[in-house]
Amino acid sequence: MNTDASNGDRHNPDIWAASTLGKHPEELRLPHEYIQQGVPVFVAAPSRHSDREFDYPRKWPEISADLCRLDRWRPGLGLAVCAVTGVRFDVIDIDPRNGGDESFAGLRNAGLIPPVYGEVQTPSGGVHLYVARSNLGNCKPVPGIEVQAGDNNGRGRGMVFIPPTIRASKSDNTKKPYTASRNIDWIGLQEGSEHPDFQPWLEFLQRIKPVRRPVNRATGIIKKADEPITGLEDLTNCSLTEEERKQRYFEVVAIALVKEMLEAREGSRNNTLNALAFRLGSVAGLGMPVEQVAAALAAAALKTGLPAVEVAGTTESGLKAGLKHPMVWNHS
């Protein structure tokens, strides 16, 4: 792992001063720190193609931590700095535009949020929470939350933007920087998987279907992300009562669960049904009637080809498990 300044050459003060890191030590302080801690970091240039925002390096999930990769960075060119997840940490990516705050509150009140060892605020009002590695692939456990992770063999690795990246906010299109609101506790991260509060989070993730966003190993291009869940806009409508907001949230979640079941791949359908039934059970804490949605979920599972006996047993098991971790509504 090449984490020393240009791998020996930059021990020469003149070469170091001429390097990008030597010229911009403050702007690149955090990427420098990440790489020194063994985190692979790379620079991505704005893309000229309309189907993606940046052009990523070839085989970026396989890169190692190397300070030389920062030499591509220059201020004012719209370049992104990205860190690969699943090597030293996972990241809980909370998107408030799609119900992330509500989902996070439910997970927190259910005791499912692991210890957090660092935070980065995003341009769109979201937050990246740095947590210990799960050794699992990326997943979307609840609306508005995606877990960027990766296993020990490098499979399922994700990436997150880090300072000094500047991007347009998805809320108002204003360009804003990613900012570290809490410095990373590297020692805590290293020991985090042994923390007693980490185990419930790990067990929760093991029930969730991994996100399939393959990377073209030749070009480094990430498959376009799924469309964000829509219909949650009413949650911020002050003219609605609290019960109406809960109902709206429940309806959107229910539609998303059934849709995900119908799209489940062969070989993973039983696990998918179990995870979705678990999520349905967890939102029963909102006081919403889950029976009708459970029936629709089971019907969707039958359409995928699962046997009726298997569908009934898995749905019941998942619901019961989810009921033990009820989502607590904490929207304001």
C-alpha positions in Angstrom: 0.0 0.0 0.0 1.6 3.2 -1.2 0.6 5.8 1.4 3.9 7.7 1.6 3.9 10.8 -0.4 5.0 9.9 -4.0 6.3 6.6 -2.5 9.7 7.9 -1.5 10.3 10.7 -4.0 8.3 13.3 -1.9 10.6 12.8 1.0 12.6 15.3 -1.1 11.3 18.8 0.1 11.6 20.3 -3.4 9.5 17.5 -5.0 7.0 17.6 -2.2 6.5 21.4 -2.5 5.9 21.0 -6.3 3.2 18.3 -5.8 -0.5 19.0 -5.7 -0.7 17.9 -2.1 2.3 20.2 -1.3 0.6 23.2 -3.0 -2.8 22.6 -1.4 -2.2 21.0 2.0 -5.3 22.5 3.7 -7.8 21.7 0.9 -6.5 18.1 0.7 -6.1 17.6 4.4 -8.9 15.1 4.7 -8.1 13.1 1.6 -4.5 13.0 2.8 -5.7 11.7 6.2 -8.0 9.1 4.6 -5.1 7.7 2.5 -2.7 7.6 5.4 -5.3 5.5 7.2 -5.4 3.0 4.3 -8.6 4.2 2.6 -8.4 4.2 -1.2 -9.2 7.7 -2.6 -9.4 8.9 -6.2 -10.2 12.0 -8.2 -13.0 12.1 -10.8 -13.4 14.6 -13.5 -16.8 16.1 -14.7 -18.2 14.0 -17.5 -19.1 15.2 -20.9 -21.7 12.6 -21.2 -25.3 13.4 -20.2 -25.9 10.0 -18.5 -23.4 10.6 -15.7 -22.0 13.4 -13.6 -18.4 12.3 -13.4 -16.0 9.9 -15.2 -14.6 7.5 -12.7 -11.2 5.8 -13.0 -11.0 2.4 -14.5 -11.4 -0.4 -11.9 -11.8 2.1 -9.1 -13.3 -0.5 -6.6 -9.9 -2.3 -6.8 -7.6 0.6 -6.2 -5.3 0.8 -3.2 -4.5 3.8 -1.0 -2.0 5.9 -2.9 -1.2 9.6 -2.3 -0.2 9.9 -6.0 -3.9 9.8 -7.0 -4.3 13.2 -5.5 -2.0 14.7 -8.1 -5.0 15.0 -10.5 -6.8 17.4 -8.2 -6.9 21.1 -9.0 -9.0 23.8 -7.4 -11.8 25.4 -9.4 -12.2 22.6 -12.0 -15.2 20.9 -10.5 -13.3 17.7 -9.7 -14.7 15.3 -7.2 -12.7 13.5 -4.5 -14.1 10.1 -3.7 -13.3 7.5 -1.0 -13.9 3.8 -1.5 -16.1 2.1 1.2 -15.8 -1.3 2.8 -12.1 -1.0 3.4 -11.8 0.9 6.6 -15.5 1.9 7.1 -19.1 1.7 5.9 -21.1 4.9 5.3 -24.8 5.3 6.1 -26.0 7.8 3.5 -29.1 9.7 4.7 -31.2 11.5 2.0 -33.8 13.7 3.7 -35.5 14.4 0.3 -36.7 10.8 0.1 -37.7 10.1 3.7 -34.2 9.5 5.1 -34.7 11.5 8.3 -37.9 9.7 9.1 -36.4 6.3 8.4 -33.3 7.1 10.5 -35.5 8.2 13.4 -37.3 4.8 13.2 -34.0 2.9 13.1 -32.6 4.9 16.0 -35.6 4.4 18.2 -35.6 0.7 17.4 -32.0 0.5 18.7 -30.6 -0.4 15.3 -28.2 2.5 14.7 -24.6 1.5 15.3 -21.9 3.8 16.9 -21.0 6.6 14.6 -17.3 7.6 14.3 -17.5 10.5 11.8 -19.9 12.7 9.9 -19.9 14.6 6.6 -22.6 17.0 5.5 -23.7 16.8 1.9 -24.7 19.7 -0.5 -28.3 18.5 -0.6 -28.8 18.6 3.2 -28.1 15.0 3.8 -25.4 13.4 6.0 -22.9 10.6 5.7 -22.4 8.7 8.9 -19.1 6.7 9.2 -19.6 3.4 10.9 -17.6 0.2 11.4 -17.4 -2.3 8.5 -20.2 -4.8 8.1 -18.3 -6.9 5.5 -21.5 -6.8 3.4 -22.4 -5.3 0.1 -24.3 -2.0 -0.5 -27.9 -2.0 0.4 -31.0 0.2 0.8 -32.6 -1.0 4.0 -35.3 1.7 4.3 -36.5 4.7 2.2 -34.0 7.5 2.0 -31.1 5.5 3.4 -28.4 3.7 1.5 -25.5 1.9 3.1 -22.2 2.2 1.2 -20.1 -0.8 2.2 -18.1 -3.8 0.7 -16.8 -7.2 1.8 -13.3 -8.4 2.5 -12.9 -9.6 -1.0 -13.7 -6.2 -2.5 -17.1 -7.3 -3.7 -20.0 -4.8 -3.4 -17.8 -1.8 -2.7 -19.3 1.6 -2.9 -17.9 5.1 -2.7 -18.7 8.4 -1.2 -17.8 12.0 -2.0 -15.5 13.7 0.5 -14.2 17.2 1.1 -13.1 19.3 -0.8 -15.7 18.1 -3.4 -18.2 20.7 -4.5 -21.5 19.7 -6.2 -24.8 21.2 -7.0 -27.4 20.7 -4.3 -30.3 18.5 -5.5 -32.6 20.8 -3.5 -31.9 24.2 -5.0 -29.1 23.5 -7.6 -26.7 25.8 -5.7 -23.1 24.6 -5.6 -22.0 23.7 -2.1 -19.1 21.8 -0.6 -19.1 18.5 1.3 -18.1 19.4 4.9 -16.8 17.3 7.8 -19.1 18.1 10.7 -17.3 15.5 12.9 -13.8 14.3 12.5 -13.3 10.5 12.0 -12.3 8.5 15.0 -10.1 6.0 13.3 -9.3 4.0 16.5 -13.1 3.8 17.2 -13.7 2.6 13.6 -11.1 -0.1 14.0 -12.7 -1.5 17.1 -16.3 -0.6 16.2 -17.4 -4.0 15.1 -16.8 -5.3 18.6 -19.1 -2.7 20.2 -22.3 -4.2 21.7 -24.5 -1.7 19.8 -23.0 -2.9 16.4 -24.5 -6.4 16.5 -28.2 -5.4 16.1 -27.2 -3.2 13.1 -25.3 -6.1 11.5 -28.2 -8.5 12.0 -30.5 -6.0 10.5 -28.3 -5.5 7.4 -28.0 -9.3 6.9 -31.8 -9.4 6.2 -31.6 -6.8 3.5 -31.2 -7.4 -0.2 -27.9 -6.0 -1.5 -28.1 -3.2 -4.0 -27.0 -4.3 -7.5 -25.2 -1.4 -9.0 -22.4 -3.0 -11.0 -19.4 -1.1 -12.1 -18.0 -1.6 -15.6 -14.5 -2.8 -14.6 -13.1 -1.5 -17.9 -14.5 2.0 -17.8 -15.1 2.6 -14.1 -18.7 3.7 -14.9 -21.3 3.0 -12.2 -24.7 1.7 -13.4 -27.2 4.5 -13.1 -28.8 4.5 -9.7 -32.5 3.5 -9.2 -34.9 6.4 -9.4 -35.5 7.9 -6.0 -38.7 7.0 -4.2 -41.3 9.7 -5.0 -44.4 10.6 -3.1 -42.8 11.7 0.1 -43.1 15.4 -0.6 -46.3 15.7 1.5 -44.3 14.8 4.7 -43.2 18.4 4.8 -46.6 19.9 4.0 -47.6 21.7 7.2 -51.3 21.6 6.2 -51.4 17.9 6.7 -52.1 16.4 10.1 -49.6 14.1 11.7 -51.8 11.1 10.9 -52.1 12.1 7.3 -48.3 12.3 7.1 -48.0 8.9 8.6 -50.5 7.5 6.1 -48.7 9.1 3.1 -45.4 7.6 4.3 -46.9 4.2 4.8 -48.5 4.2 1.3 -45.2 5.1 -0.4 -43.3 2.4 1.6 -45.9 -0.2 0.8 -45.7 0.5 -3.0 -41.9 0.4 -2.8 -41.9 -3.0 -1.0 -44.2 -4.7 -3.5 -42.2 -3.3 -6.4 -38.9 -4.6 -5.0 -40.5 -8.0 -4.5 -41.6 -8.2 -8.1 -38.1 -7.3 -9.3 -36.4 -9.9 -7.1 -33.9 -12.1 -8.9 -34.2 -15.9 -9.0 -32.1 -17.4 -6.2 -32.6 -14.5 -3.9 -36.4 -14.3 -3.8 -37.0 -16.0 -0.4 -34.4 -13.8 1.3 -35.9 -10.7 -0.4 -39.4 -11.6 0.8 -38.1 -12.1 4.4 -36.3 -8.7 4.4 -39.3 -6.9 2.9 -41.7 -8.5 5.4 -39.3 -7.5 8.2 -39.4 -3.9 7.0 -43.2 -4.0 6.7 -43.4 -5.3 10.3 -41.1 -2.5 11.5 -43.4 0.3 10.2 -46.4 -1.3 11.9 -45.4 0.9 14.9 -47.0 3.8 13.0 -50.3 2.2 13.7 -51.0 1.5 10.0 -52.8 -1.7 9.0 -50.2 -4.0 7.6 -52.5 -7.0 6.7 -53.5 -5.7 3.3 -49.9 -4.8 2.3 -48.7 -8.2 3.6 -51.2 -9.9 1.3 -50.0 -7.8 -1.6 -46.4 -8.6 -0.8 -47.3 -12.3 -0.6 -49.1 -12.1 -3.9 -46.1 -10.4 -5.5 -43.9 -13.2 -4.2 -46.2 -15.8 -5.7 -45.9 -14.1 -9.0 -42.1 -14.5 -8.9 -42.6 -18.2 -8.7 -42.0 -18.9 -5.0 -44.2 -21.8 -3.7 -47.2 -20.9 -1.6 -46.1 -22.7 1.5 -42.7 -21.0 1.4 -44.3 -17.6 0.8 -46.7 -17.9 3.8 -44.0 -19.1 6.2 -41.4 -16.5 5.1 -43.9 -13.6 5.2 -45.1 -14.5 8.7 -41.5 -15.0 10.0 -40.4 -11.6 8.6 -43.3 -9.7 9.9 -42.9 -11.2 13.4 -39.2 -10.2 13.4 -40.0 -6.7 12.2 -42.6 -6.2 14.9 -39.8 -6.7 17.4 -38.1 -3.6 16.0 -40.9 -1.1 15.5 -40.3 2.1 13.7 -41.1 5.1 16.0 -42.4 8.1 14.2 -40.3 11.2 15.0 -41.2 13.6 12.2 -41.4 17.3 12.9 
